[in-house]
Amino acid sequence: MKITKYPQSCLMVETNNKRILIDAGSLKYQDKFLEEWKKADIILITHKHGDHIKSDVLKDINIPIYSTQEVQDTYPEIKFNIVKENDIFDFGGIKIEVVKAVHGYNPLLKNGGQVFENVGYIVDDGNHRLYATSDTICFNNNYKADIVALPVTAHGLTMSAFEASLFAKELEANLVLPIHMDNEKYPTDVNYMKENFDKFGIKYKVLDIEESIEI
């Protein structure tokens, strides 16, 4: 499995001769990304916020896009395949599980910004399970994944590094890929992240934009 990071929470997952693009968003978007994004076989969007979906680009891409009904209602110019929590579907021998996510709230999300439908995705190629959590606070679950891409920014919207460390432990993850770190409005306390990951024995890798890792 090869994973390439793009800004914020965007990942390109390459496995079993398929490319799965997750949360292709508008934050720090560069035109050069489009040629790589067009190589995807499928696109998965977790929720409606613009840093997770660049609608003006995706509306012109002829690739199947999966997301929630709330995302469809927000972006009627795009045709989505609607998914919901607990759905499981097969994509070329890759199992994709649609799982729970709980987007946090703070008053800045008033007037249309609050997320009511939010999902994560577990991509299972038979050798690895990659869990892209979406923007979520900590919640009780019985999911298992050896790789997890999760946010650690807190600010009421997502887990902090402390909860993220415990969350990753319960998943029995061997590797954490911290994401959602590219918005200067919500800076990540990198020292706090390192302190907690080290304290809980979490192996992690912070990928730069366009950097890849093979697992």
C-alpha positions in Angstrom: 0.0 0.0 0.0 1.3 3.4 -1.0 -0.1 6.6 0.6 0.6 10.1 -0.7 -0.4 13.1 1.3 -1.9 16.3 -0.2 -2.9 19.4 1.9 -4.9 19.1 5.0 -6.6 15.6 5.1 -6.2 14.6 1.5 -4.7 11.2 0.8 -4.1 9.1 -2.4 -4.1 5.4 -1.5 -2.6 3.1 -4.1 -3.1 -0.6 -3.7 -4.2 -3.7 -5.7 -3.7 -1.6 -8.9 -6.4 0.9 -7.7 -6.1 4.5 -6.6 -8.4 5.8 -3.9 -8.5 9.6 -3.3 -9.8 10.7 0.1 -10.9 14.2 1.0 -9.6 16.2 -2.0 -10.1 19.6 -0.5 -9.6 23.3 -1.4 -7.1 24.3 1.3 -3.7 25.1 -0.2 -4.8 23.5 -3.5 -2.4 23.8 -6.4 -3.3 23.2 -10.0 -0.6 20.6 -10.3 -2.5 18.3 -8.0 -5.2 17.9 -10.5 -3.2 15.7 -12.9 -2.6 13.3 -10.0 -6.1 13.4 -8.7 -7.5 12.6 -12.1 -5.6 9.2 -11.9 -7.9 8.1 -9.0 -10.4 5.3 -9.7 -12.7 6.4 -6.9 -13.0 9.5 -4.6 -14.2 9.4 -1.0 -15.4 12.5 0.8 -16.0 12.5 4.6 -18.0 15.7 5.1 -19.0 19.0 3.6 -16.3 21.4 4.7 -14.3 23.0 1.9 -11.0 21.8 3.2 -12.2 18.3 2.5 -13.9 18.9 -0.9 -12.8 21.2 -3.7 -16.2 21.2 -5.5 -15.3 23.4 -8.5 -12.6 20.9 -9.5 -14.4 17.7 -8.5 -17.6 18.6 -10.4 -15.6 18.3 -13.7 -13.9 15.0 -12.9 -15.4 11.9 -14.4 -14.6 9.7 -11.4 -17.2 8.0 -9.0 -17.4 10.1 -5.9 -18.8 8.7 -2.6 -20.1 10.8 0.3 -23.1 11.5 2.6 -26.5 13.0 1.7 -25.5 16.2 3.5 -22.6 16.6 1.2 -24.9 15.9 -1.8 -27.3 18.6 -0.6 -24.5 21.1 -0.1 -23.0 20.5 -3.5 -25.9 19.7 -5.9 -23.6 20.4 -8.9 -21.8 17.1 -8.2 -23.4 13.7 -8.5 -22.5 11.6 -5.4 -22.9 7.9 -4.6 -24.6 8.2 -1.2 -23.1 6.3 1.7 -23.9 6.2 5.4 -22.3 4.9 8.5 -22.0 1.1 8.6 -22.1 0.7 4.8 -19.5 -1.7 3.4 -18.8 -2.0 -0.3 -16.3 -3.8 -2.5 -14.1 -1.9 -5.0 -12.0 -4.1 -7.1 -11.3 -6.5 -4.3 -10.7 -3.7 -1.8 -13.2 -3.6 1.0 -14.3 0.0 2.0 -16.0 0.4 5.3 -18.0 3.5 6.0 -17.6 4.2 9.7 -18.7 6.7 12.4 -17.2 10.1 12.8 -18.2 12.9 15.2 -17.3 16.4 14.1 -16.7 18.6 17.0 -18.4 22.0 17.5 -17.4 25.5 18.4 -19.3 28.7 17.9 -17.4 29.5 14.7 -19.5 26.8 13.0 -22.7 28.7 13.4 -24.7 29.8 10.4 -24.3 26.7 8.3 -20.9 25.4 9.3 -22.0 22.7 11.7 -21.6 19.2 10.4 -24.5 16.8 11.0 -23.4 13.9 8.7 -19.8 12.9 8.9 -18.1 9.6 8.2 -14.7 8.0 8.2 -13.4 5.3 5.8 -11.5 2.1 6.5 -9.7 0.8 3.3 -8.9 -2.9 3.6 -6.8 -4.4 0.8 -6.4 -7.8 2.6 -2.9 -6.9 3.9 -3.5 -3.6 5.5 -6.4 -1.6 7.0 -6.0 2.1 6.6 -8.5 4.2 8.6 -9.1 7.8 7.6 -11.0 9.1 10.5 -12.3 12.4 9.1 -12.4 15.4 11.5 -13.6 13.7 14.7 -13.6 13.9 18.4 -12.9 10.8 20.4 -15.7 8.2 20.6 -16.2 4.7 21.7 -15.8 2.1 19.0 -14.5 -1.4 18.2 -12.7 -0.6 14.9 -9.3 -2.1 14.2 -6.7 -0.8 11.7 -3.0 -1.1 11.5 -2.6 2.4 9.9 -4.7 5.4 11.0 -4.7 8.9 9.5 -6.2 11.2 12.1 -6.3 14.9 13.1 -4.7 16.1 16.4 -5.5 19.8 16.2 -8.3 19.9 18.9 -9.9 23.4 19.0 -13.1 21.7 19.8 -13.4 20.3 16.3 -11.1 17.2 16.5 -9.2 15.1 18.9 -6.1 16.5 20.6 -2.9 14.5 20.5 -3.8 13.0 24.0 -7.1 11.5 22.8 -5.6 10.6 19.4 -2.9 8.6 21.2 -5.5 6.6 23.2 -7.7 6.3 20.1 -4.8 4.8 18.1 -3.9 2.4 20.9 -7.5 1.0 20.9 -7.3 0.6 17.2 -4.1 -1.4 17.7 -2.6 0.8 15.0 1.1 0.2 14.1 1.4 3.6 12.4 -0.3 7.0 12.8 -0.3 9.5 10.0 -1.2 12.9 11.5 -3.4 15.0 9.1 -5.4 18.2 9.1 -2.3 20.2 10.0 -2.1 22.7 7.2 -4.6 25.4 8.3 -2.8 28.2 10.1 -6.1 29.2 11.7 -6.0 26.0 13.7 -2.3 25.3 14.4 -1.2 22.0 15.7 0.9 22.0 18.9 3.7 19.8 17.4 5.5 19.5 20.7 2.4 18.4 22.5 1.8 15.9 19.7 5.3 14.4 20.0 5.1 14.3 23.8 1.9 12.3 23.8 2.8 10.0 20.9 6.1 9.2 22.6 4.5 8.8 26.0 2.0 6.3 24.7 4.5 4.5 22.4 2.8 5.6 19.2 4.8 5.2 16.0 4.0 8.1 13.7 5.1 9.8 10.5 4.2 13.4 9.6 4.1 13.5 5.8 4.9 16.7 3.9 2.6 17.7 1.0 3.2 15.3 -1.9 5.3 13.0 0.2 4.6 9.3 0.0 5.0 6.3 2.2 4.9 2.7 1.2 3.8 0.1 3.7 
